[in-house]
């Protein structure tokens, strides 16, 4: 091993500068009395790498280096006029020579590829600018400062995205950090075409792993989510830090600061979709006059107005658990076929943008509701067939993801970014923090992983809004290309049997399908309370003087949005409101949107969305249909057997589903589905193979998750059937959860 020191003079350029970002690593070999910048050595015209990697200086033999120094000592630099110019322009008939640092100052181009060519300032390659390309300036998507659209050395444009411009210095720093495996376009994530152009234009892309990949738990601090219950009286027996997703002990964070939390049960919250504000944020808004108390039905706070604690009482041990499906009963007389002809009874929640408040008679209202559900079911059947076509790309070759359920986003991001990951490979999930791994079916882990991942995305900083969500503008997420990763994860979830997001707003969906230039947002698409209030004040101004006064008060905001203009008539407010909405909802988030679109192109999902918009809207803009006895009945196909009293067995099965739905059971419909398939939800792509039921002479029911088959015992009475079902399902799932 050679001894290396720093601080000596480079034998090729004659400088003592130690700047690895500009000149490469500076090395001093004491035994050879030699100091050299790595880039000076790479770009020198008269030397080649004749040795092995561990010989000399990374394969450059010491004798060859001394010969090159001797050759360069006879050449004068055309820039600083000093001797030792070891680099020459490769253009025919050009005799210019220069030192590497001098070439950088004179804006020469050095290509770190193939035979490491160098071009002087007159013959260097340039990027072609067409007349159609917009002039002016835009944000560099790395540093987010403005970059002018000019054909100059310090500016580079993306070869794969029309509106992506960068500072050369920003690109070089990113390339050194990302390495050859992760350096790609920050907008569309293209790698091959982007790297080829950047190498041609003199960006050095080192053949190494990314700097963040070399750090253990690199994302831990960045993506850590606050998980602590801060209400006055925490009801959880396992402590304030206990967090169990998809239960009443899941921790919900303050929607404003995110630095305070509560268990759902400790604040009487029945659903994760309810917003929660901590006392500090509520007091701040109250003092500013911008806080409006919510209606009691949607209020989710830790205290009542009289100062007493708002507690959620534990249900009685004898009270049956309620299924999330509808509580209405219906007649189940025959399997599968009969159920399709029954009136719908399950609940389907529409996004806020699609809800309409009107007074209708119960008959008309039920008819419209029934037609809406029927239409959505048909569209979801269409999506199922489309996704099955896309799944044909998936190969048997597996890709294993090691996931930490307590830090789902960090571990998922690391898994999707690993070199071995491919969306066309079969995905296998292993939870690293599980105590029992061997006996758990891999399909269970995969379904659970995608469910946790979609749940995290819905509540992440990448999206904003209550029910129908739009993309937010998170500069850190743009810089780290997280919007692309989110789109990619959603596409992979849909094709690989995960749940659909179900939280897209109509505006976000239309931007993805039809393009942002063809979308007109509404006031309810604005998630920022202050911006929404400003727009309302402008929209409802009833006189020209009040309108002008309002515009004067928010002139800084309007100037930043590019909407500041003279207003001479009251009717001008309509166009102004429209411009503000377009800026805030669409133009402001154009970079995240483009990156998100590129991610959704994974496995061809975005293309299918654009070809079948109505069908995909049913799974992306609407929450999944809640499980009901009818849905479960329709999901399973019953296989008959000659020695089985099929009619009696079917009657017991359907009667049991009805009991579960009405809450007369200790298990839920989700538990039954999980017992058989390993998933507590019905994937958008459906199950493969389709779930079946078989009645057999056996003591207890069996859920065969490999075949998605439920094997049911033949019993003499319904009560025996029910007791065996509940005992087996409850104990099996309890063991798995523990």
C-alpha positions in Angstrom: 0.0 0.0 0.0 1.4 3.4 -1.0 1.7 6.2 1.5 -0.4 9.2 0.4 0.0 12.8 1.7 -1.7 16.0 0.7 -0.6 19.6 0.2 2.2 19.1 -2.4 2.4 20.6 -6.0 0.8 18.6 -8.8 3.5 17.5 -11.3 1.2 18.1 -14.3 -0.6 21.4 -13.6 1.9 22.9 -11.0 -0.8 23.9 -8.5 -1.3 23.1 -4.9 -5.1 23.3 -5.0 -6.9 20.5 -3.2 -10.4 20.5 -4.7 -11.6 17.0 -5.5 -14.9 18.3 -7.0 -12.9 20.3 -9.7 -9.6 18.5 -10.1 -10.2 15.1 -8.7 -8.5 13.6 -5.7 -5.0 14.9 -5.1 -2.5 12.3 -4.2 1.1 12.3 -3.0 3.3 9.2 -3.2 6.2 9.8 -0.9 8.3 6.9 -2.1 8.1 8.2 -5.7 8.3 11.9 -4.7 5.2 12.3 -6.8 2.0 14.5 -6.4 -0.8 14.5 -9.0 -4.4 15.5 -9.4 -6.4 12.6 -10.6 -8.2 14.5 -13.4 -5.0 16.0 -14.6 -3.7 12.5 -15.0 -6.9 11.2 -16.7 -7.0 13.9 -19.3 -3.3 14.1 -20.2 -2.9 13.4 -23.9 0.2 11.3 -23.9 -0.4 8.7 -21.3 -2.5 5.5 -21.1 -3.5 3.1 -18.4 -1.1 0.2 -19.1 -1.1 -1.4 -15.6 -3.6 -3.2 -13.4 -5.9 -1.2 -11.0 -3.6 -1.8 -8.1 -0.4 -0.8 -10.0 1.0 2.7 -9.9 -1.7 5.3 -9.7 -4.9 3.4 -10.5 -3.2 1.6 -13.4 -1.0 4.5 -14.6 2.5 3.3 -14.2 5.0 5.6 -12.4 7.5 5.4 -15.4 4.7 6.5 -17.8 3.7 9.4 -15.6 7.3 10.6 -15.5 7.5 10.4 -19.3 4.3 12.4 -19.6 5.6 15.1 -17.2 8.8 15.3 -19.3 6.7 15.6 -22.6 4.5 18.3 -21.1 7.4 20.3 -19.8 8.2 21.2 -23.4 4.7 22.5 -24.1 3.4 26.0 -23.3 -0.2 26.5 -22.0 -2.2 28.7 -24.4 -4.0 30.2 -21.4 -1.5 30.9 -18.6 1.5 30.9 -20.9 3.5 28.6 -18.5 5.2 25.3 -19.3 3.7 21.8 -18.5 0.6 21.9 -20.7 -0.2 18.1 -20.8 -3.6 18.3 -22.4 -4.3 19.1 -26.1 -7.4 19.7 -28.1 -8.4 16.7 -30.2 -9.9 18.7 -33.0 -8.0 18.2 -36.3 -5.3 20.7 -37.0 -5.9 22.4 -33.6 -2.6 22.7 -31.7 -3.8 24.3 -28.5 -2.4 22.9 -25.2 -3.4 23.7 -21.7 -3.4 22.6 -18.0 -6.5 21.0 -16.7 -7.4 23.9 -14.2 -6.7 26.5 -17.0 -9.0 24.6 -19.3 -11.8 24.7 -16.8 -11.3 28.5 -16.4 -11.4 28.9 -20.2 -14.6 26.7 -20.4 -13.0 23.8 -22.3 -14.8 20.5 -22.4 -13.3 17.4 -20.9 -15.1 14.1 -21.7 -14.6 11.5 -19.0 -15.4 8.5 -21.2 -13.8 6.2 -23.8 -10.4 7.7 -24.6 -10.9 10.9 -22.4 -10.9 13.5 -25.2 -10.5 17.2 -24.6 -11.8 20.1 -26.7 -10.6 23.7 -26.5 -13.0 26.7 -26.2 -13.3 27.1 -30.0 -14.0 23.5 -30.9 -15.9 22.3 -27.9 -19.3 20.5 -28.4 -22.4 22.6 -27.8 -26.1 21.9 -27.3 -28.5 22.8 -30.1 -31.1 25.4 -29.3 -34.2 25.6 -31.5 -36.2 28.7 -32.2 -39.3 27.0 -30.7 -37.7 26.6 -27.3 -38.9 29.2 -24.8 -36.5 31.9 -23.8 -36.4 33.5 -20.4 -35.6 31.5 -17.2 -36.9 28.6 -15.1 -36.0 26.8 -11.9 -33.0 24.5 -11.9 -34.5 21.4 -10.5 -31.5 20.7 -8.4 -30.8 23.9 -6.5 -34.2 25.4 -7.3 -32.7 28.8 -8.2 -33.4 30.5 -11.5 -31.4 29.4 -14.6 -31.4 31.4 -17.8 -32.3 29.6 -21.0 -29.1 30.6 -22.8 -26.6 28.6 -24.9 -23.7 29.2 -22.5 -21.1 26.9 -20.8 -22.6 27.3 -17.3 -26.1 26.1 -18.5 -27.2 22.7 -19.6 -30.6 21.5 -20.8 -32.0 18.0 -20.5 -32.0 15.9 -23.7 -35.1 14.1 -22.5 -37.3 16.8 -21.1 -38.2 20.0 -23.0 -38.5 22.3 -20.0 -35.7 20.9 -17.8 -32.6 23.3 -17.4 -29.7 23.0 -15.0 -26.6 24.8 -13.8 -23.5 22.9 -14.9 -22.1 23.2 -11.4 -25.2 21.7 -9.9 -25.2 18.8 -12.3 -21.5 18.1 -11.6 -22.1 18.0 -7.8 -25.1 15.7 -8.2 -23.1 13.4 -10.5 -20.3 13.1 -8.0 -22.8 12.3 -5.2 -25.1 10.0 -7.2 -22.6 8.0 -9.1 -23.2 6.1 -12.4 -26.0 4.0 -10.9 -28.2 6.8 -9.7 -27.3 9.9 -11.8 -30.4 10.6 -13.9 -32.8 13.4 -15.0 -34.4 14.8 -12.0 -37.7 15.4 -13.9 -38.4 12.3 -15.9 -35.8 9.9 -14.3 -34.3 9.0 -17.7 -30.8 7.5 -17.2 -29.2 6.3 -20.4 -30.0 9.2 -22.7 -29.4 11.8 -19.9 -26.0 10.3 -19.0 -24.9 10.1 -22.6 -25.6 13.8 -23.2 -24.0 14.9 -19.9 -20.8 12.9 -20.6 -20.6 14.5 -24.0 -20.9 18.0 -22.4 -18.1 17.3 -19.9 -19.9 16.1 -16.7 -17.8 13.6 -14.9 -19.9 10.6 -13.6 -17.8 8.4 -11.3 -18.2 4.7 -11.5 -19.2 4.3 -7.8 -22.2 3.8 -5.7 -24.2 6.8 -4.5 -22.9 8.6 -1.4 -26.2 8.1 0.4 -26.2 4.3 -0.3 -22.9 4.1 1.6 -24.4 5.5 4.7 -26.2 3.2 7.1 -29.8 4.4 7.8 -29.2 7.3 5.5 -32.9 8.2 5.3 -33.7 7.7 9.0 -33.6 11.3 10.1 -35.1 12.7 6.9 -38.1 10.5 6.8 -38.7 10.0 10.5 -42.4 10.5 11.4 -43.5 11.8 14.8 -45.1 9.0 16.8 -46.2 10.0 20.2 -49.6 10.6 21.8 -49.7 14.0 23.4 -53.3 14.3 24.7 -53.7 14.9 28.5 -54.9 11.4 29.2 -53.7 8.7 26.9 -55.9 5.6 27.0 -53.4 3.2 25.5 -52.2 0.6 28.0 -49.0 0.0 26.0 -47.9 3.6 26.3 -47.9 6.9 24.5 -45.3 5.7 21.9 -47.3 2.6 20.9 -48.6 2.8 17.3 -50.6 0.0 15.6 -51.6 0.9 12.0 -55.2 0.4 10.9 -56.5 0.2 14.5 -57.8 2.6 17.1 -54.2 2.8 18.5 -52.8 4.2 15.3 -51.2 7.6 15.9 -52.5 10.6 13.9 -50.3 13.7 13.6 -51.4 17.3 13.7 -52.4 18.3 10.1 -50.6 21.7 10.5 -47.3 21.2 12.4 -46.9 17.4 12.3 -45.0 17.6 15.7 -47.9 16.5 17.9 -49.9 13.4 17.8 -52.8 11.4 19.3 -54.1 7.9 19.2 -57.4 7.7 17.3 -59.1 6.3 20.3 -57.6 9.0 22.7 -59.3 11.7 20.7 -62.6 9.9 19.8 -61.6 9.6 16.2 -63.3 6.9 14.2 -61.4 7.2 11.0 -57.9 8.2 9.9 -59.4 10.5 7.3 -60.5 12.9 10.0 -58.2 15.9 10.4 -56.7 16.6 13.9 -55.2 19.8 15.2 -53.1 20.0 18.3 -53.9 22.5 21.0 -50.9 24.7 20.1 -51.9 25.1 16.4 -55.6 25.7 17.4 -54.6 28.4 19.8 -52.4 30.1 17.1 -55.2 30.0 14.6 -57.7 31.2 17.2 -55.5 34.2 18.0 -55.2 35.1 14.3 -58.9 34.8 13.8 -58.5 32.2 11.0 -59.6 29.1 13.0 -63.2 28.1 12.6 -64.5 25.4 15.0 -65.5 22.3 13.1 -68.8 20.7 13.4 -69.1 18.1 16.2 -69.4 15.2 13.8 -66.0 15.9 12.3 -64.2 17.3 15.3 -61.2 15.2 16.4 -59.5 16.9 19.3 -58.2 15.7 22.6 -60.4 18.0 24.7 -64.1 19.1 24.8 -65.0 22.8 25.1 -65.7 22.5 28.8 -62.1 21.3 29.4 -62.9 17.7 30.4 -61.2 14.9 28.6 -62.9 13.4 25.7 -62.6 9.6 26.1 -63.4 6.7 24.0 -64.8 3.9 26.2 -63.6 0.4 25.6 -66.4 -1.8 24.2 -67.8 -4.5 26.4 -66.1 -7.8 26.0 -69.4 -9.4 25.2 -70.4 -6.9 22.5 -69.8 -8.1 19.0 -67.3 -6.4 16.7 -68.8 -4.4 13.9 -67.8 -5.1 10.4 -66.9 -2.1 8.2 -69.5 -3.2 5.7 -73.2 -2.1 5.6 -75.4 -3.2 8.5 -78.4 -3.8 6.3 -79.6 -7.4 5.9 -80.5 -9.0 2.6 -81.8 -12.3 1.4 -79.1 -14.8 0.4 -80.8 -17.7 -1.4 -78.1 -18.9 -3.8 -74.5 -18.2 -4.3 -72.8 -16.0 -6.9 -75.5 -15.7 -9.6 -78.3 -14.7 -7.3 -76.2 -12.2 -5.5 -75.5 -10.2 -8.7 -79.2 -9.5 -9.1 -79.7 -8.1 -5.6 -79.8 -4.4 -4.9 -76.5 -3.0 -3.7 -76.1 -2.6 0.0 -72.5 -1.6 0.6 -71.3 1.9 1.2 -69.1 3.7 -1.4 -67.5 7.0 -0.4 -67.1 9.5 -3.1 -64.3 12.1 -3.1 -65.2 15.6 -1.9 -65.0 17.1 -5.4 -67.7 14.6 -6.6 -70.2 15.1 -3.8 -73.4 16.9 -4.5 -75.8 18.2 -1.9 -79.4 18.1 -3.0 -82.8 17.2 -1.6 -84.2 14.1 -3.2 -86.9 11.7 -2.3 -85.6 8.4 -0.7 -86.7 6.4 -3.7 -85.0 8.7 -6.3 -81.9 8.9 -4.0 -81.6 5.2 -3.6 -82.0 4.7 -7.4 -79.3 7.2 -8.2 -77.0 5.6 -5.5 -77.7 2.1 -7.0 -76.9 3.3 -10.5 -73.7 4.9 -9.4 -72.5 1.8 -7.7 -73.4 -0.4 -10.6 -71.5 1.9 -12.9 -68.4 1.9 -10.7 -68.5 -1.9 -10.4 -68.6 -2.2 -14.2 -65.7 0.2 -14.5 -63.7 -1.7 -11.8 -64.2 -4.9 -13.7 -62.8 -3.2 -16.8 -59.8 -2.0 -14.8 -59.3 -5.6 -13.5 -59.0 -6.9 -17.0 -56.6 -4.1 -18.0 -54.3 -4.7 -15.1 -54.2 -8.4 -15.8 -53.0 -7.6 -19.3 -50.2 -5.4 -17.8 -49.3 -8.2 -15.3 -48.3 -10.4 -18.2 -45.0 -8.4 -18.2 -44.2 -9.8 -14.7 -41.6 -12.6 -14.7 -41.1 -15.4 -12.3 -37.7 -14.1 -11.3 -38.2 -12.7 -7.7 -37.0 -9.5 -6.2 -36.9 -9.5 -2.4 -37.7 -6.4 -0.4 -36.7 -6.2 3.3 -39.2 -3.9 4.9 -39.4 -2.3 8.3 -43.1 -1.8 9.1 -42.3 0.9 11.6 -40.5 3.0 8.9 -42.4 1.8 5.8 -41.4 4.8 3.6 -37.7 4.7 4.3 -37.4 0.9 3.7 -39.7 0.9 0.7 -37.7 3.7 -0.9 -34.4 1.9 -0.3 -35.9 -1.3 -1.8 -37.3 0.3 -4.9 -33.9 2.1 -5.5 -31.7 -1.0 -5.1 -29.9 -2.1 -8.2 -31.5 -5.5 -8.3 -35.1 -4.1 -8.2 -37.1 -4.4 -11.4 -40.9 -3.8 -11.6 -41.2 -6.7 -14.0 -39.9 -9.2 -11.4 -42.1 -11.0 -8.9 -42.0 -9.1 -5.6 -41.4 -10.9 -2.4 -41.6 -9.0 0.9 -39.9 -9.8 4.2 -40.6 -7.7 7.3 -37.3 -7.3 9.1 -38.9 -6.4 12.4 -41.3 -9.5 12.6 -40.5 -12.0 15.3 -42.0 -14.9 13.3 -41.0 -15.0 9.7 -40.9 -18.6 8.5 -44.5 -19.6 8.8 -46.0 -16.5 7.3 -47.2 -16.8 3.7 -45.3 -14.4 1.4 -48.5 -13.2 -0.1 -49.6 -12.0 3.3 -46.5 -9.9 3.7 -46.8 -8.5 0.2 -50.5 -7.5 0.6 -49.6 -5.9 4.0 -46.6 -4.0 2.5 -48.6 -2.5 -0.3 -51.5 -1.6 2.1 -49.1 0.2 4.5 -47.3 1.9 1.6 -50.5 3.3 0.0 -51.7 4.4 3.4 -48.4 6.3 4.0 -48.5 8.0 0.6 -52.0 9.2 1.2 -50.9 11.0 4.4 -47.4 12.1 3.3 -46.2 15.6 2.5 -46.2 14.7 -1.2 -50.0 15.3 -1.3 -52.3 17.9 0.2 -56.0 18.1 0.8 -58.6 16.3 2.9 -60.2 13.5 0.9 -59.5 14.2 -2.8 -55.8 15.1 -2.8 -53.6 17.1 -5.1 -49.8 17.1 -5.4 -48.1 19.5 -2.9 -44.9 21.4 -3.6 -42.2 19.9 -1.4 -38.8 21.2 -2.6 -36.9 18.6 -0.7 -39.0 15.9 -2.3 -38.4 17.4 -5.8 -34.7 17.4 -5.2 -34.6 13.8 -4.1 -37.0 12.7 -6.9 -39.6 11.3 -4.4 -42.5 12.2 -6.6 -41.2 9.9 -9.3 -40.8 7.1 -6.7 -44.3 7.7 -5.4 -45.8 7.3 -8.9 -43.7 4.2 -9.5 -44.9 2.7 -6.2 -48.5 3.3 -7.1 -48.1 1.7 -10.6 -46.3 -1.3 -9.1 -49.0 -1.7 -6.4 -51.8 -1.8 -9.0 -50.1 -4.4 -11.2 -48.7 -6.6 -8.5 -52.0 -7.0 -6.6 -51.8 -4.1 -4.1 -54.6 -1.7 -3.2 -55.6 1.3 -5.4 -54.8 4.7 -3.9 -58.4 5.9 -4.0 -57.4 9.5 -2.9 -56.7 11.3 -6.2 -58.7 14.5 -6.7 -60.5 14.9 -10.0 -58.0 17.7 -10.9 -55.0 15.6 -10.2 -56.4 12.7 -12.2 -57.3 15.0 -15.2 -53.9 16.6 -15.1 -52.3 13.1 -15.4 -54.7 11.9 -18.2 -55.5 15.0 -20.2 -52.5 17.3 -19.4 -52.4 20.3 -17.0 -53.1 22.8 -19.8 -56.6 21.3 -20.2 -57.7 21.4 -16.5 -59.6 24.1 -14.6 -59.3 23.8 -10.8 -61.9 25.0 -8.4 -61.7 26.7 -5.0 -62.1 23.4 -3.1 -58.8 22.2 -4.7 -56.9 24.7 -2.6 -55.6 23.1 0.5 -53.8 26.1 2.0 -56.3 27.9 4.3 -54.7 31.3 3.8 -54.7 31.1 0.0 -58.2 29.8 0.0 -59.4 32.7 2.1 -57.6 35.2 -0.1 -59.3 33.8 -3.2 -62.7 33.8 -1.4 -62.2 37.5 -0.5 -61.5 38.4 -4.1 -64.3 36.2 -5.5 -67.0 37.6 -3.3 -65.9 41.3 -3.4 -69.2 43.2 -4.0 -67.7 46.5 -5.1 -64.7 47.8 -7.1 -63.2 49.7 -4.2 -63.3 46.6 -1.9 -61.8 44.5 -4.6 -58.9 47.0 -5.2 -58.4 47.2 -1.5 -58.1 43.4 -1.2 -55.7 43.2 -4.1 -53.5 45.9 -2.5 -53.4 43.9 0.7 -52.3 40.7 -1.0 -50.1 42.3 -3.7 -47.0 40.4 -2.7 -48.8 37.1 -3.1 -50.3 38.1 -6.5 -46.9 39.2 -7.7 -45.3 35.9 -6.7 -48.1 34.1 -8.6 -47.6 36.3 -11.7 -51.3 37.5 -11.3 -50.7 41.1 -10.4 -52.5 43.3 -12.9 -54.6 46.5 -13.0 -58.2 46.0 -12.2 -60.7 48.5 -13.7 -64.0 46.7 -13.3 -65.6 44.4 -10.8 -66.0 41.7 -13.5 -62.2 41.4 -13.8 -62.2 39.4 -10.5 -63.5 36.3 -12.3 -60.4 36.0 -14.6 -58.2 36.9 -11.7 -59.6 34.1 -9.5 -59.2 31.7 -12.3 -55.5 32.7 -12.9 -54.8 32.3 -9.1 -56.3 28.9 -9.0 -54.4 27.7 -12.1 -51.2 29.0 -10.6 -51.6 27.6 -7.1 -53.0 24.2 -8.0 -51.3 23.4 -11.3 -48.5 25.7 -12.4 -46.9 25.8 -8.9 -46.6 22.0 -8.9 -45.7 21.5 -12.5 -42.3 19.9 -11.6 -43.8 17.4 -9.1 -46.6 16.6 -11.6 -44.2 15.8 -14.4 -42.0 13.7 -12.2 -45.1 11.9 -10.8 -46.3 11.2 -14.4 -43.0 9.7 -15.3 -43.3 7.4 -12.3 -46.8 6.3 -13.2 -45.4 5.2 -16.7 -43.9 2.2 -14.9 -45.3 -1.0 -16.4 -47.4 1.1 -18.8 -50.0 2.2 -16.2 -50.2 5.8 -17.3 -50.7 4.9 -20.9 -53.6 2.7 -19.9 -55.0 5.5 -17.7 -55.0 7.8 -20.7 -56.7 5.1 -22.9 -59.4 4.2 -20.3 -59.9 7.3 -18.1 -63.4 6.5 -16.8 -62.3 3.0 -15.7 -59.2 4.1 -13.9 -61.0 7.0 -12.3 -63.1 4.5 -10.4 -60.1 3.1 -8.5 -57.9 6.2 -8.3 -60.5 8.9 -7.3 -62.9 6.7 -5.2 -62.3 4.8 -2.0 -62.5 1.0 -2.4 -66.0 -0.4 -1.9 -66.4 -1.5 1.7 -66.8 -5.2 2.2 -70.4 -6.5 2.6 -71.9 -10.0 2.8 -73.0 -9.6 -0.8 -69.5 -8.7 -2.1 -67.9 -11.7 -0.2 -70.6 -14.0 -1.5 -70.1 -12.8 -5.0 -66.3 -13.1 -4.7 -66.2 -16.9 -3.9 -67.2 -19.6 -6.3 -68.6 -22.7 -4.6 -67.3 -26.1 -5.8 -69.9 -28.8 -5.5 -69.2 -32.4 -4.3 -71.4 -35.5 -4.8 -71.3 -36.5 -1.1 -72.0 -33.1 0.3 -75.4 -31.6 1.1 -74.5 -28.5 -0.9 -77.8 -26.7 -0.3 -77.4 -27.0 3.5 -73.7 -26.0 3.5 -74.4 -23.0 1.3 -77.2 -21.9 3.6 -74.9 -22.1 6.6 -72.2 -20.1 4.8 -74.6 -17.4 3.6 -76.3 -17.1 7.0 -72.9 -16.7 8.7 -71.9 -13.9 6.3 -75.1 -12.2 7.2 -74.4 -12.5 10.9 -70.9 -11.1 10.4 -72.2 -8.1 8.5 -74.8 -7.3 11.1 -72.2 -7.5 13.9 -73.4 -10.7 15.5 -70.0 -12.3 15.3 -66.6 -11.8 16.9 -64.9 -11.7 13.5 -65.3 -9.3 10.6 -65.7 -9.7 6.9 -62.1 -8.5 6.5 -61.0 -11.2 8.9 -62.6 -13.9 6.7 -60.9 -12.5 3.6 -57.6 -12.3 5.4 -58.0 -15.9 6.6 -58.5 -17.2 3.1 -56.3 -14.9 0.8 -53.8 -13.2 3.1 -55.3 -9.8 2.2 -57.9 -7.8 4.1 -58.9 -6.0 0.9 -59.8 -6.9 -2.6 -57.0 -5.8 -5.0 -57.8 -3.7 -8.0 -56.4 -6.5 -10.2 -58.5 -9.1 -8.3 -57.2 -12.4 -6.8 -55.2 -15.0 -8.8 -56.4 -17.6 -8.5 -60.0 -16.6 -7.9 -61.3 -17.5 -4.4 -63.2 -20.7 -4.1 -65.1 -22.7 -1.4 -65.2 -26.4 -1.0 -67.3 -28.3 1.6 -65.4 -31.3 3.1 -65.8 -33.8 5.9 -63.4 -32.2 8.3 -63.4 -30.8 11.8 -62.4 -27.2 11.3 -62.3 -24.7 8.3 -59.0 -24.3 6.5 -57.8 -21.2 4.6 -55.5 -22.3 1.7 -53.8 -19.0 0.8 -51.8 -20.5 -2.1 -55.0 -21.5 -3.9 -57.2 -18.8 -2.3 -59.5 -21.6 -1.3 -61.7 -21.9 1.8 -62.4 -25.4 2.9 -65.5 -25.5 5.1 -66.6 -28.4 7.4 -69.9 -30.2 7.0 -72.0 -29.8 10.2 -75.4 -30.8 11.3 -76.5 -27.4 12.8 -75.8 -23.8 11.9 -74.5 -23.1 15.5 -71.9 -25.8 15.1 -70.8 -24.2 11.8 -70.6 -20.7 13.3 -68.7 -21.8 16.4 -66.1 -23.6 14.3 -65.7 -20.7 11.9 -65.2 -18.1 14.7 -62.9 -20.2 16.8 -60.6 -21.1 13.9 -60.5 -17.7 12.2 -60.0 -15.7 15.5 -57.3 -18.0 16.8 -55.4 -18.2 13.5 -55.3 -14.4 13.0 -54.5 -13.8 16.6 -51.4 -16.0 16.4 -50.3 -14.3 13.2 -50.7 -10.8 14.7 -48.8 -11.7 17.8 
